[in-house]
Amino acid sequence: MTDRAFNFEGGDNDAVRYRLDRSMVAWITLNRPHRLNAINATLIDGLVGSLVRARADAAAVVVLRGEGRAFCSGHDLQEDELSGTQAVSIAQGLQDVTRRMQEFAGPVVSAVHGYALGGGFEFALASDLVVAARSARFGFPEVAVGLTVTGGVTKLLPQLAGPMRAKRLLMLGEMIGADEALAMGLVSFVCEPEELDQRIEQLAQELAAKPRASLSLTKQALDAGPDNLLEKQLELEVEHLLSAAKSKDASLARDRFRER
């Protein structure tokens, strides 16, 4: 299988690049480096389209990253006026990104460097795993510019960091570094900036090599856990165990494990 590149929305969306590698890892790159990958309607269309394509391609893993000096600096206030119909459209687009990332069967991994602000921070929080360069900076500046968050963060952030930290980050708009984000449970790994590409490649390949059914069912159970009562979650775990155990890739994985 050769690597493939796709564009969306009429074939001329240069704001997002898509590549599927031989290991079935879908690499999605935000590509507005001249604006620090700030979010506009074109970028949202390209990102949603890329996530749809990853699902259609049966990708094992999605990796989201940013071109240039930043992961994503949030909404492009110089391009769009957030009012009326435009505001609704942008908000619904950001929410669709969150839905697509959470609905994707396999792990979604964000590789964060530079700024991850506003919607960019939302993209990271909607991921399953986040690898951050130690120089990365995270924050929600929405309140400071008279806006509010829209990408499901008022649910995701309290679950990850706790309600008091969520209020601190959202209400005060504090910017935090990668090490503090790690301590808050908002990122999975921190590495030196020059090691980010290698670390994300290793992680993506490690995840892609795992039994798909087990990985997908584990993601589903973890995502369902906060909303389920314990008894419901216990039933779900048994259902998932039975489903995973009879999958072909699980059988192969057990054979390889026995051979160690």
C-alpha positions as CSV (number, residue, x, y, z in Angstrom):
1,M,0.0,0.0,0.0
2,T,1.3,3.4,-0.9
3,D,0.8,6.6,1.0
4,R,-2.1,8.6,-0.2
5,A,-3.0,12.3,0.0
6,F,-6.5,13.6,-0.2
7,N,-8.2,17.1,-0.3
8,F,-11.7,17.9,0.6
9,E,-14.5,20.4,-0.2
10,G,-14.1,20.4,-4.0
11,G,-10.6,19.2,-3.9
12,D,-8.8,22.5,-3.1
13,N,-8.8,22.6,0.7
14,D,-5.1,23.3,1.5
15,A,-5.8,24.1,5.2
16,V,-5.6,20.4,6.2
17,R,-3.4,17.6,4.7
18,Y,-4.2,13.9,5.0
19,R,-1.9,10.9,4.6
20,L,-2.6,7.2,5.2
21,D,0.7,5.2,5.8
22,R,1.4,1.6,5.3
23,S,0.7,0.8,9.0
24,M,-2.8,2.2,8.5
25,V,-2.0,5.3,10.5
26,A,-3.9,8.4,9.3
27,W,-1.8,11.5,9.6
28,I,-3.9,14.7,9.7
29,T,-1.9,17.9,9.5
30,L,-3.3,21.4,10.1
31,N,-1.7,23.4,7.4
32,R,-2.1,27.2,8.0
33,P,1.4,27.9,9.4
34,H,1.3,31.5,8.4
35,R,-1.6,32.0,10.9
36,L,-0.2,29.5,13.5
37,N,-2.9,27.0,12.2
38,A,-5.7,29.3,13.4
39,I,-9.2,28.0,12.9
40,N,-11.4,29.2,10.1
41,A,-14.3,27.5,8.2
42,T,-11.9,26.0,5.6
43,L,-9.8,24.4,8.3
44,I,-12.8,23.0,10.0
45,D,-14.2,21.6,6.7
46,G,-10.8,20.0,6.0
47,L,-10.4,18.5,9.5
48,V,-13.9,17.0,9.5
49,G,-13.4,15.7,6.0
50,S,-10.1,14.1,7.1
51,L,-11.7,12.4,10.1
52,V,-14.4,11.1,7.8
53,R,-11.9,9.8,5.4
54,A,-9.8,8.1,8.2
55,R,-13.0,6.2,9.2
56,A,-13.8,5.3,5.6
57,D,-10.2,4.1,5.1
58,A,-10.5,1.9,8.2
59,A,-7.4,3.6,9.7
60,A,-6.1,2.0,12.9
61,V,-4.9,5.2,14.4
62,V,-5.3,8.9,13.7
63,V,-2.5,11.4,14.5
64,L,-3.4,15.1,14.5
65,R,-0.6,17.6,14.3
66,G,0.2,21.2,13.2
67,E,2.5,22.5,10.5
68,G,5.0,25.2,11.3
69,R,5.5,26.8,14.7
70,A,2.3,25.8,16.5
71,F,-0.3,23.1,16.8
72,C,-3.3,25.4,16.7
73,S,-3.7,28.9,18.0
74,G,-7.5,28.9,18.2
75,H,-10.0,30.8,16.2
76,D,-8.8,33.2,13.5
77,L,-10.3,36.5,14.8
78,Q,-8.8,38.4,11.9
79,E,-10.7,36.4,9.4
80,D,-14.2,35.8,10.7
81,E,-16.6,37.9,12.7
82,L,-18.2,35.6,15.3
83,S,-21.8,36.7,15.3
84,G,-25.1,35.4,14.1
85,T,-25.1,32.6,11.5
86,Q,-21.3,32.6,11.2
87,A,-20.9,32.0,14.9
88,V,-23.4,29.1,14.8
89,S,-21.7,27.6,11.8
90,I,-18.2,27.7,13.4
91,A,-19.5,26.4,16.8
92,Q,-21.3,23.5,15.1
93,G,-18.2,22.7,13.1
94,L,-16.0,22.6,16.2
95,Q,-18.5,20.3,17.8
96,D,-18.5,18.0,14.8
97,V,-14.7,17.7,15.1
98,T,-15.2,16.6,18.7
99,R,-17.9,14.1,17.7
100,R,-15.8,12.6,14.9
101,M,-12.7,12.3,17.1
102,Q,-14.6,10.5,19.8
103,E,-16.6,8.3,17.4
104,F,-13.5,7.1,15.5
105,A,-13.0,3.5,16.4
106,G,-9.3,3.6,17.2
107,P,-7.1,5.9,19.2
108,V,-6.8,9.6,18.1
109,V,-3.4,11.0,19.1
110,S,-2.5,14.7,19.1
111,A,1.1,15.9,18.7
112,V,1.3,19.3,20.3
113,H,4.0,21.9,19.9
114,G,3.9,25.6,20.2
115,Y,0.5,27.0,21.0
116,A,-2.6,24.9,21.6
117,L,-5.2,27.6,22.4
118,G,-9.0,27.8,22.4
119,G,-10.2,25.4,19.7
120,G,-6.7,24.0,19.4
121,F,-6.8,23.0,23.1
122,E,-10.2,21.6,22.4
123,F,-8.8,19.4,19.7
124,A,-6.2,18.0,22.1
125,L,-8.8,17.4,24.9
126,A,-11.0,15.4,22.5
127,S,-8.1,13.1,21.6
128,D,-7.4,9.8,23.4
129,L,-3.7,10.5,23.9
130,V,-1.7,13.7,23.7
131,V,2.1,14.0,23.3
132,A,3.3,17.5,24.0
133,A,6.7,19.1,23.4
134,R,7.9,20.6,26.7
135,S,7.8,24.1,25.1
136,A,4.1,23.8,24.3
137,R,1.6,26.3,25.8
138,F,-2.0,25.5,26.5
139,G,-4.9,27.9,27.3
140,F,-8.5,29.1,26.7
141,P,-8.5,32.8,25.9
142,E,-12.2,32.9,25.0
143,V,-13.6,34.7,28.0
144,A,-10.9,37.4,27.6
145,V,-12.1,38.2,24.1
146,G,-15.8,38.0,24.9
147,L,-16.4,34.5,23.7
148,T,-17.1,31.0,25.3
149,V,-15.9,27.5,24.5
150,T,-18.0,25.3,22.2
151,G,-16.2,22.0,21.5
152,G,-17.5,20.0,24.5
153,V,-14.8,21.3,26.8
154,T,-17.3,22.1,29.6
155,K,-17.8,18.4,29.9
156,L,-14.4,17.0,28.9
157,L,-12.2,19.4,30.9
158,P,-13.8,18.8,34.3
159,Q,-13.7,15.1,33.8
160,L,-9.9,15.3,33.1
161,A,-8.7,18.0,35.4
162,G,-11.5,18.3,37.9
163,P,-14.2,21.1,38.2
164,M,-12.0,23.6,40.1
165,R,-9.1,23.4,37.7
166,A,-11.6,23.6,34.8
167,K,-13.1,26.8,36.2
168,R,-9.6,28.3,36.7
169,L,-8.5,27.6,33.1
170,L,-11.8,28.7,31.5
171,M,-12.6,31.7,33.6
172,L,-9.2,33.2,34.1
173,G,-7.8,32.1,30.7
174,E,-4.4,31.2,32.2
175,M,-1.8,29.8,29.9
176,I,0.0,26.7,31.2
177,G,3.0,24.8,30.0
178,A,3.3,21.1,29.0
179,D,4.6,19.9,32.4
180,E,1.7,21.6,34.3
181,A,-0.8,20.2,31.7
182,L,0.7,16.7,32.4
183,A,0.3,17.2,36.1
184,M,-3.3,18.1,35.6
185,G,-4.0,15.0,33.5
186,L,-4.5,17.0,30.3
187,V,-1.6,15.4,28.3
188,S,-0.3,11.9,28.3
189,F,3.4,12.4,27.6
190,V,5.9,15.3,27.5
191,C,9.1,15.2,25.6
192,E,11.8,17.6,24.4
193,P,10.7,19.6,21.2
194,E,13.3,17.9,19.0
195,E,12.0,14.5,20.1
196,L,8.4,15.1,19.3
197,D,8.3,13.6,15.8
198,Q,10.1,10.5,16.8
199,R,8.0,10.0,19.9
200,I,4.7,10.4,18.0
201,E,5.9,8.0,15.3
202,Q,6.8,5.4,17.8
203,L,3.5,5.7,19.7
204,A,1.4,5.6,16.5
205,Q,3.1,2.5,15.3
206,E,2.8,0.8,18.7
207,L,-0.9,1.5,18.8
208,A,-1.4,0.4,15.2
209,A,0.2,-3.0,16.0
210,K,-2.2,-3.8,18.8
211,P,-5.3,-5.9,18.3
212,R,-7.9,-3.5,16.8
213,A,-11.0,-4.9,18.5
214,S,-9.5,-4.8,21.9
215,L,-8.2,-1.3,21.5
216,S,-11.5,0.0,20.1
217,L,-13.7,-1.7,22.8
218,T,-11.4,-0.3,25.5
219,K,-11.8,3.2,24.1
220,Q,-15.6,2.7,24.0
221,A,-15.8,1.5,27.6
222,L,-13.6,4.3,28.9
223,D,-15.7,6.9,27.1
224,A,-18.9,5.4,28.4
225,G,-17.7,5.0,32.0
226,P,-18.4,8.5,33.3
227,D,-22.0,8.4,32.3
228,N,-22.8,4.8,33.3
229,L,-23.7,3.4,36.7
230,L,-21.3,0.8,38.0
231,E,-23.6,-2.2,37.2
232,K,-24.1,-1.1,33.7
233,Q,-20.3,-0.6,33.3
234,L,-19.6,-4.1,34.7
235,E,-22.1,-5.6,32.1
236,L,-20.4,-3.6,29.3
237,E,-17.0,-4.9,30.3
238,V,-18.1,-8.5,30.1
239,E,-19.8,-7.9,26.7
240,H,-16.6,-6.3,25.4
241,L,-14.4,-9.1,26.8
242,L,-16.4,-11.7,24.9
243,S,-16.3,-9.7,21.7
244,A,-12.6,-9.0,21.9
245,A,-11.7,-12.6,22.8
246,K,-13.2,-14.0,19.6
247,S,-11.7,-11.5,17.2
248,K,-9.1,-12.8,14.7
249,D,-6.4,-10.3,15.7
250,A,-6.8,-11.1,19.4
251,S,-6.1,-14.8,18.6
252,L,-3.0,-13.9,16.7
253,A,-1.8,-11.6,19.5
254,R,-2.2,-14.4,22.1
255,D,-0.2,-16.7,19.8
256,R,2.6,-14.2,19.6
257,F,2.5,-13.7,23.3
258,R,2.9,-17.4,24.0
259,E,5.9,-17.5,21.7
260,R,7.9,-15.0,23.8
